[in-house]
Amino acid sequence: MDESNRSGQWQSSFGFIIACVGSAVGLGNLWKFPYITYENGGGAFVLVYLIAISMVGLPILVAEIMIGRHGRHNVFASYKILSGNKWFWKFVGIFSILTSIAVLSFYLVVAGWSLSYFFNSISGNLLSQTKETVDPYFGEFVGSGVKQILYHTLFTLLTVWIVIRGTSGIERAVKFLMPLLFLFVLIIMIISISNFGGKSAFDFLFSFDLSKITAHGALQAVGHAFFTLSIGMGIMIIYGSYLPNGKSIIRASLWAVFFDTLIAIMACFMMYPIIFGNNLNLSASTSMLFTTLTVQFNSLPGGQYISAIFYLLVAFAALSSTISMIEPLVSYVAEEYNVKRKKATFTGAFIVWGLGLFSALSLGANPVLTHFKFFDKIDFLASNWGLTLGGLFVATFAGYVLPKKVRLEELGLKDNSLFYKFWLFCVRFFAPLMIIFIMLSELGIL
Ligand code: PFF
């Protein structure tokens, strides 16, 4: 293995924290959380989600960074070295990388939509859309094979452009993009609430009706906790491997969870008032980020420009996630096959891009892929099954395989500290049991 192909170290704790936040905050918060919460009826889903994020997501995020910093290599090699070359853990390393390829392949397609909406805002095309036409407009757009491939390709190239620069490229890009995104989401949320009122959105999100919780909904909530925190496929193992000793893993994880949850909730308050206030009946809630907000923007003075800036920021948020998602594959290829980072990036991007074509063409352009619902299937399988299984492996590895001394050393804690006890309880018992229980229920076994 050639160490010179590693992509460097984070320059500061802040750089690392912001890279974690950048990876975590993305389409999962702005696009996915609002629509799966909407589909699952609001409150009850939010409650399961909040439990999942604090007692499954946070502990596993900490565990992943810990494995990465102690392993100091790509996902596969970290598992291999730390487990003493056990075949099972090498398989887990490969499994995580395969999941990252699957998630990134369809993620790049959605990220491409934000670019298209940016260009169509500038050109004024979106401005002519009304409450009645936003949905068909979106349907026509995703059904066009040429457009889907064009934007999907463009976004893949953007990702490559940043990733070949290594950690410093990632750090520099995200430091500037994240605060801007936060500010913009805040402004649009305030506009939505002041135009349509926030009460119905608040009631929808926070009236916890426990009878509405289903195994399927719970699997989605846990799956989404993984998706939104970028855990379960080794990204944080890689990011952790670039973290110098002595920097706090717990602090970075807490910030990532806090910002991630805040932005997801803000995204709901940005969109739900428009939906409830206009009695919008959205046929495909997957498109919420693109259809609902267009209605809002078009009713505002200067809406065209607000819309353009907003979709550009969505693209940036997606970019700070795609650059992290490609990292497990790139670092694996670079380190294990001893190739230069640039070549590894192009190879990885090509594989992901190729698989992404199936998703890009499955929204109307190709009848067979559309009938098979390739996009939905790969999203459901990779996000809910791939990531949760990956998370189960991480929890088990950190909780049972890593020696206690390593765990305490990496966390910088004593074994009687409250956080350590809470963390250990979660990775050893709570998270694995919850994941297994939900999986068995989903399979109809329980
Ligand atoms: N966390 C990112 C988001 O919420 O959009 C996307 C993501 C990144 C998902 C990394 C999964 C992942 F492993």
Residues whose N, C-alpha, C, O or C-beta is under 5 A from the ligand:
A	BS01	PFF	S23 A24 V25 G26 L27 G28 N29 F226 F227 T228 L229 S230 I231 M233 I235 S321 M325
